[in-house]
């Protein structure tokens, strides 16, 4: 079935080739970045419903992104790969749905690793130069009235392929026009060698870890591995001459080195940080403009050809910037995240988005999964999760900014589910405090009957002693006021207290002390009686004072024991 479809397709290409003619093809190659931008403007005569073009397989394998627009109104046209005929067996065929009314189209594709450093090794102080090669003709199954090739470079041209139909310019070279080009004509291979100081790096791997939270803000962590793909140093790195050149602000001491990266972020971003395996890196600048925020981060060391670096950038974004709710179903949400790197003009060999959804998300679907190389499912446990948070890992290779690939994940989520974890925390703290109260208030020790009786005896004996102490204090208070009649009655009551005939061993052990205190109190009363009769007698006053002090001192000993 597939073989018959290919035959029908090849016959349709052959039939359309007989009808369609390329009036003019202008191919422009912009090499101002390490990602080559190729634009092919085609004027079509006698157009059909589709237009087919070819790219050599070595070129097609390096295409990171492609788009085709109508040359008149710039409306985007659908393009897809199709089977190649025998005349172009080493090429990849693409079909554009044009319709018979389209008179011109513009094909734009971006090539990664299309520029080769030459020489492969340079000195630290030497500028970087690269070589780019391409065909002088655009491979087409249709005859062309005229074709031309224009190559724009960011620096001085060192050398180039010489041809009769060639014009040199300050910013590059132009080949053609070539008249009456036959169908499937391959043209001549041309090369251009030029200087460039544009960052010549590849993002070996980037992983965006995005943790969605419905509590206001979502955390994003981007892990990068970057390699400088330019010419390597032919000698070791000379830090002294590099620092001297930087401080003197003369000619660039290392024009091929990469010193910083720029990362544009949404202006609503907050809590931005930049670190590597060692720790936080302070050599960064963060500015918020009217339309976007810009993070400029500087690695710990400049990057030269073949050198690598790894770092992490983290920040927080409002969840409303990434998560959208369906107007038809309040429980249906969608997350839209670009898979390309946040670094400007970067090419990523492998880019991944690890999307961590809230616990309780169901019916998860990656909407455009066919655009990506791999989609995996995982579970992540954080904080008080019970069943874990569902995770989708989406990976794509060969990604640039112009790929415009957006990861869209849809899922159902009940608003009540988000209160499940706070409820768990409330229950957890309640159980914790209840356990603490139980532990403090209740003794879990097992004691014998004798120990229990001794403990009760000690408590009741202490109560008898407290009564005795209070009675003694009352007697001493009356004696001090020289209310001797009242004091005498209280002394008689003191001698009748249970403490002198206690049944508790704890009190019995102190009986002698108690009787000594009672005697001291009685002596204080007698001294008070003598003093009341002879107030002017100095000896009587001193004797009265000493008796009271002695009784109070013995009483204090009992209080300390209690």
C-alpha positions in Angstrom: 0.0 0.0 0.0 2.8 2.4 1.0 4.7 1.5 -2.3 1.7 2.3 -4.5 1.3 5.6 -2.6 4.9 6.5 -3.3 4.5 5.7 -7.0 1.4 7.9 -7.3 3.3 10.7 -5.5 6.3 10.5 -7.8 4.0 10.5 -10.9 2.3 13.7 -9.5 5.7 15.3 -9.0 6.7 14.5 -12.6 3.4 15.8 -13.9 3.6 19.1 -11.9 7.3 19.5 -13.0 6.2 19.7 -16.6 3.7 22.5 -15.8 5.5 24.6 -13.1 8.4 26.9 -13.9 10.6 28.8 -11.4 10.7 32.3 -12.8 13.3 33.4 -10.3 15.0 31.8 -7.2 17.0 34.0 -4.8 18.8 32.1 -2.1 20.1 34.2 0.8 22.3 32.7 3.6 22.8 34.8 6.7 25.8 33.7 8.8 25.7 36.4 11.4 25.0 33.8 14.0 26.4 30.3 14.6 23.0 29.1 13.4 22.8 29.6 9.6 19.6 31.2 8.4 18.7 30.3 4.8 15.9 32.1 3.0 14.8 31.0 -0.5 12.5 33.3 -2.4 10.8 31.5 -5.3 8.6 33.2 -8.0 6.4 30.5 -9.6 4.8 30.5 -13.0 1.9 28.2 -13.8 1.5 27.1 -10.2 -0.2 23.9 -9.1 -1.8 22.8 -5.9 1.5 21.9 -4.4 5.1 22.9 -4.8 8.0 20.4 -4.2 11.6 21.3 -3.4 14.6 19.3 -2.3 17.5 19.7 0.2 20.6 17.5 0.1 20.5 14.9 2.8 23.5 16.3 4.5 21.7 19.7 4.7 18.3 18.3 5.6 19.8 16.4 8.6 21.0 19.8 10.0 17.6 21.6 9.7 16.4 22.6 13.1 13.4 24.6 12.0 11.6 25.4 8.7 8.7 27.5 7.6 7.2 28.5 4.3 5.1 31.6 3.7 3.2 33.1 0.8 5.4 35.6 -0.8 2.5 38.0 -1.3 0.6 38.1 2.0 3.1 36.2 4.2 0.5 33.7 5.3 2.1 30.5 6.6 1.8 27.5 4.3 1.8 23.8 5.3 5.0 21.9 4.5 5.8 18.2 4.9 8.4 15.6 3.9 7.5 13.4 0.9 9.3 10.5 -0.9 12.2 11.5 -3.2 12.3 10.5 -6.9 15.2 8.6 -8.5 16.6 11.9 -9.9 17.3 13.1 -6.3 17.9 9.9 -4.4 20.5 11.6 -2.2 18.1 14.5 -1.3 15.1 14.9 1.0 11.9 16.1 -0.7 9.4 18.6 0.8 5.9 19.4 -0.4 4.2 22.8 0.1 0.5 23.1 -0.1 0.3 26.2 -2.3 -2.9 26.2 -4.3 -3.0 27.4 -7.9 -3.3 31.1 -6.9 0.1 31.4 -5.1 2.6 33.2 -7.3 5.6 33.2 -5.0 6.7 31.6 -1.8 9.5 32.2 0.8 11.2 29.2 2.3 13.2 29.7 5.5 15.2 27.1 7.3 17.8 27.2 10.0 20.9 25.0 10.0 22.9 23.9 13.1 26.5 23.0 13.0 26.8 24.1 9.4 29.9 26.2 10.0 33.2 24.5 10.6 36.0 26.2 12.6 39.1 26.7 10.5 41.8 26.5 11.6 40.8 23.9 14.2 43.3 25.3 16.7 44.1 29.0 17.3 46.1 31.1 19.8 44.3 32.7 22.7 44.6 36.2 21.3 43.6 35.3 17.7 40.1 35.9 16.3 37.8 33.0 15.4 37.2 32.1 11.8 34.9 29.5 10.2 34.1 27.9 6.8 30.7 27.5 5.3 29.9 25.4 2.2 26.8 25.3 0.1 25.6 24.6 -3.5 25.5 27.5 -5.9 22.0 26.2 -7.0 18.8 25.5 -5.2 17.8 21.9 -5.9 14.4 21.9 -7.6 12.4 19.5 -9.7 11.4 22.4 -11.9 13.3 24.3 -14.5 14.4 27.8 -13.4 14.7 30.9 -15.5 17.1 32.5 -13.1 18.8 31.5 -9.8 21.2 33.4 -7.5 23.0 32.7 -4.2 23.9 35.5 -1.7 26.0 34.8 1.5 26.2 37.4 4.2 29.0 37.2 6.8 29.5 39.1 10.1 33.2 39.6 9.6 35.9 40.0 7.0 36.0 37.4 4.3 39.4 35.6 4.3 38.8 33.4 1.2 36.0 32.2 -1.0 35.3 30.0 -4.0 36.0 31.9 -7.2 33.5 31.8 -10.1 32.9 33.8 -13.2 29.4 34.8 -12.1 30.5 36.3 -8.7 30.4 39.6 -7.0 32.3 40.3 -3.8 30.8 42.6 -1.2 32.0 44.0 2.2 29.7 41.7 4.1 30.0 38.6 1.9 29.7 37.4 -1.6 27.0 36.9 -4.3 27.0 34.1 -6.9 24.9 34.4 -10.1 22.5 35.0 -11.6 22.5 31.6 -13.3 20.2 31.6 -16.3 18.1 28.7 -17.7 18.8 26.2 -15.0 17.5 22.7 -15.7 15.4 20.6 -13.3 17.4 18.7 -10.7 20.6 20.7 -11.5 22.9 20.3 -8.5 25.2 23.3 -9.1 28.8 23.8 -7.9 29.9 23.5 -4.3 31.1 26.8 -3.0 32.9 27.7 0.3 33.5 30.9 2.1 36.1 31.4 4.9 35.4 34.4 7.2 36.0 35.8 10.7 33.3 35.8 13.3 33.1 36.7 16.9 29.5 35.5 17.5 29.2 33.0 20.3 29.9 29.6 18.8 28.4 27.3 21.4 26.0 24.4 21.7 23.7 23.6 24.6 24.5 19.9 25.0 21.5 19.4 27.3 18.9 21.6 28.9 16.2 20.4 31.3 13.4 22.7 32.5 11.9 21.4 35.7 8.6 23.1 36.2 6.6 22.5 39.4 3.0 23.7 38.9 1.3 25.0 42.1 -2.2 26.4 42.4 -1.2 28.4 45.4 -0.1 31.4 43.3 3.4 30.8 42.0 5.2 28.0 40.2 8.9 27.2 40.5 11.1 26.7 37.4 14.6 25.3 37.5 16.7 25.1 34.2 19.8 22.9 34.2 22.3 23.6 31.4 25.3 21.8 29.9 27.1 24.0 27.4 30.1 23.4 25.1 32.1 25.9 23.1 32.2 24.4 19.6 34.8 26.8 18.1 38.5 26.4 17.5 40.5 25.0 20.4 43.5 26.7 22.0 46.8 25.5 20.6 48.4 26.3 23.9 47.2 26.3 27.5 45.1 29.2 28.8 47.2 32.1 30.0 45.2 33.7 32.8 47.8 36.5 33.4 47.8 37.9 29.9 44.0 37.5 29.8 43.5 39.5 33.0 46.1 42.1 31.9 44.3 42.7 28.6 40.9 43.0 30.3 42.2 45.5 32.9 44.0 47.6 30.3 40.8 47.8 28.1 42.8 47.5 24.9 42.2 45.0 22.1 40.2 42.0 23.1 42.7 39.6 24.7 40.6 36.6 23.8 38.1 37.4 20.9 37.0 33.7 20.5 36.1 33.3 24.2 32.5 33.4 25.5 32.2 35.5 28.6 28.5 35.8 29.3 25.1 34.6 28.3 21.8 36.5 28.0 18.5 35.1 29.1 15.3 37.1 28.5 12.6 36.2 31.0 9.0 37.3 31.5 8.7 40.6 33.4 6.6 38.9 36.1 9.6 36.7 37.1 10.8 36.8 40.7 13.3 35.0 43.0 15.9 34.6 40.3 19.1 32.7 41.1 22.1 31.4 39.2 24.5 28.7 40.6 26.7 25.8 39.6 28.0 22.7 41.3 30.2 24.8 43.6 27.4 27.1 44.7 25.9 30.5 44.0 27.5 32.6 41.3 27.4 36.4 42.1 28.7 37.5 38.7 25.3 38.1 37.2 23.1 41.1 36.4 19.3 41.1 36.4 17.2 44.0 35.0 13.5 44.3 34.6 12.3 46.3 31.7 8.9 47.4 30.5 8.3 44.3 28.4 10.7 41.7 29.7 13.3 40.9 32.3 16.9 40.2 31.3 19.3 38.0 33.2 23.0 38.3 32.1 25.1 35.7 33.8 28.8 35.3 33.6 30.4 31.9 34.2 33.3 31.5 36.6 35.7 31.3 33.7 35.7 32.3 30.0 34.8 29.5 27.6 37.2 28.6 24.8 36.9 26.0 22.0 36.2 22.5 23.4 35.6 23.9 27.0 32.4 23.0 28.8 30.4 24.5 31.7 27.3 23.4 33.7 25.0 25.7 35.7 21.5 26.1 37.0 19.1 29.0 36.7 16.0 29.1 38.9 13.1 31.5 39.2 9.4 31.8 40.1 6.5 32.8 37.8 2.9 33.4 38.5 0.9 30.2 37.7 -1.5 32.3 35.7 1.2 33.0 33.2 1.5 29.3 32.3 -1.8 27.6 33.3 -5.0 28.3 31.5 -8.5 27.1 32.4 -11.1 26.0 29.8 -14.0 28.3 29.3 -16.3 25.2 28.8 -15.0 23.1 31.7 -13.8 24.7 34.9 -11.9 21.6 35.9 -10.0 21.3 32.6 -6.6 23.1 32.6 -3.8 23.4 30.1 -0.1 24.2 30.6 1.9 25.8 27.7 5.7 25.9 27.9 8.2 26.5 25.1 10.7 23.7 24.9 13.5 25.8 23.5 16.2 27.2 25.8 15.8 30.6 27.5 19.2 31.7 26.3 19.3 33.9 23.3 20.4 32.4 19.9 21.1 29.0 21.4 21.0 25.6 19.7 20.2 22.7 22.0 21.2 19.2 21.0 18.7 17.9 23.5 15.9 19.9 25.3 13.5 18.5 27.8 10.6 19.8 29.9 9.9 18.0 33.1 6.4 19.1 34.0 5.4 18.3 37.6 1.6 18.6 38.0 -0.3 19.0 41.3 -1.2 15.8 43.2 -4.7 14.8 42.1 -4.4 15.8 38.4 -6.1 13.3 36.2 -6.8 12.6 32.5 -3.3 14.0 31.6 -2.7 14.4 27.9 0.2 15.8 25.9 -1.7 17.6 23.1 1.0 17.7 20.4 3.1 14.7 21.4 3.8 13.8 17.7 6.1 16.9 17.5 8.5 15.5 20.1 11.0 12.7 20.2 10.0 11.2 23.5 7.3 11.6 26.1 7.7 9.8 29.5 5.6 9.5 32.6 7.0 9.6 36.2 5.8 10.1 39.8 7.4 12.6 42.2 6.8 12.7 45.9 7.2 16.0 47.8 6.3 17.2 51.3 3.0 15.6 52.4 2.1 13.9 49.2 0.4 10.5 49.5 0.0 9.2 46.0 2.6 11.5 44.5 2.6 14.1 41.8 2.2 13.0 38.1 5.2 14.1 35.9 5.5 14.3 32.2 9.0 14.5 30.6 8.9 15.8 27.0 12.2 15.6 25.0 13.1 16.9 21.6 16.5 17.0 19.8 17.9 19.8 17.7 16.0 22.8 19.1 16.4 26.5 18.5 14.3 29.6 19.2 12.8 29.6 15.8 11.5 26.0 16.3 8.5 27.6 18.1 7.7 24.2 19.7 5.4 24.7 22.6 4.7 21.8 25.1 0.9 21.8 25.8 -0.4 19.5 28.5 -4.0 19.2 29.4 -5.3 17.7 32.7 -8.4 17.7 34.9 -8.1 19.1 38.5 -10.7 19.6 41.1 -10.4 22.9 43.0 -11.3 21.1 46.3 -8.3 18.8 45.9 -5.8 21.6 46.5 -7.1 21.8 50.1 -6.3 18.2 50.8 -2.7 18.8 51.8 -3.4 21.7 54.2 -6.1 19.5 55.8 -3.4 16.8 56.2 -1.1 19.3 57.9 -3.9 20.4 60.3 -4.5 16.8 61.3 -0.8 16.1 61.6 -0.2 19.1 64.0 -3.4 18.3 66.0 -2.1 14.7 66.6 1.3 16.0 67.5 0.0 18.4 70.1 -2.5 15.8 71.5 0.3 13.3 71.9 2.5 15.9 73.6 -0.3 16.7 76.1 -0.9 13.1 76.8 2.8 12.4 77.4 3.2 15.4 79.7 0.1 14.8 81.8 0.2 11.0 82.2 3.0 8.9 83.7 3.6 5.6 81.9 5.8 4.2 84.7 4.6 1.0 86.5 5.2 1.3 90.3 4.5 -1.2 93.1 1.9 -0.8 95.9 4.6 0.0 98.5 6.0 2.8 96.3 2.6 4.2 95.7 1.8 4.2 99.5 5.1 5.9 100.3 4.4 8.5 97.7 0.9 9.2 99.2 2.4 9.2 102.7 5.0 11.8 101.7 2.4 14.0 100.2 0.1 13.9 103.3 3.0 14.3 105.7 4.1 17.4 103.8 0.6 18.7 104.3 0.8 18.2 108.1 4.2 20.0 108.1 2.7 22.9 106.1 0.0 23.3 108.8 2.7 23.3 111.5 4.8 25.9 109.7 1.8 28.2 109.3 0.9 27.9 113.0 4.4 28.7 114.0 4.4 31.8 111.8 1.2 32.9 113.4 2.6 32.6 116.9 5.8 34.5 116.0 3.7 37.2 114.4 1.7 37.7 117.7 4.9 37.6 119.8 6.5 40.2 117.6 3.5 42.5 118.2 3.7 41.7 121.9 0.2 40.3 121.8 1.3 37.8 124.4 -2.1 36.5 125.6 -3.1 35.6 122.0 0.4 34.1 121.4 0.0 31.9 124.5 -3.3 30.5 123.3 -1.7 29.8 119.9 1.2 28.0 121.5 -1.2 25.7 123.4 -3.0 25.0 120.0 0.4 24.4 118.3 1.3 21.6 120.9 -1.9 19.8 120.0 -1.2 19.6 116.2 -1.1 16.2 114.5 2.5 16.8 113.5 3.6 15.8 117.0 1.7 12.5 116.9 1.9 11.8 113.1 1.3 8.4 111.7 3.5 9.2 108.7 7.2 8.1 108.8 8.2 11.2 106.9 6.9 13.5 109.7 8.1 11.2 112.5 11.6 11.6 111.2 11.4 15.3 111.9 9.6 15.1 115.3 12.6 16.2 117.3 13.1 19.2 115.1 9.4 20.1 115.4 9.5 19.9 119.2 12.7 22.0 119.2 10.9 24.7 117.2 8.0 24.6 119.6 10.4 25.0 122.5 12.1 27.9 120.8 8.7 29.6 120.2 7.8 29.2 123.8 11.2 30.7 124.9 10.5 33.6 122.6 7.1 34.1 124.3 8.8 34.1 127.7 11.4 36.6 126.5 8.6 38.8 125.2 6.9 38.7 128.5 10.0 39.9 130.3 10.6 42.6 127.7 7.0 43.9 128.0 7.7 44.5 131.7 11.1 46.0 131.3 11.1 47.8 127.9 13.9 50.0 128.8 16.1 47.1 129.8 18.7 46.6 127.0 19.5 43.0 128.0 15.8 42.0 128.0 15.4 43.5 124.5 18.5 41.7 123.1 17.3 38.4 124.7 13.8 38.9 123.1 15.4 39.6 119.7 17.7 36.5 119.9 14.9 34.2 120.9 12.8 35.3 118.0 15.7 34.9 115.5 16.5 31.4 116.8 12.9 30.2 116.4 12.7 31.8 112.9 16.0 30.2 111.8 14.8 26.7 112.8 11.5 27.3 111.0 13.4 28.2 107.8 15.1 24.8 107.9 11.7 23.0 107.9 10.5 25.2 105.0 13.6 24.3 102.9 13.0 20.6 103.5 9.5 21.0 102.2 
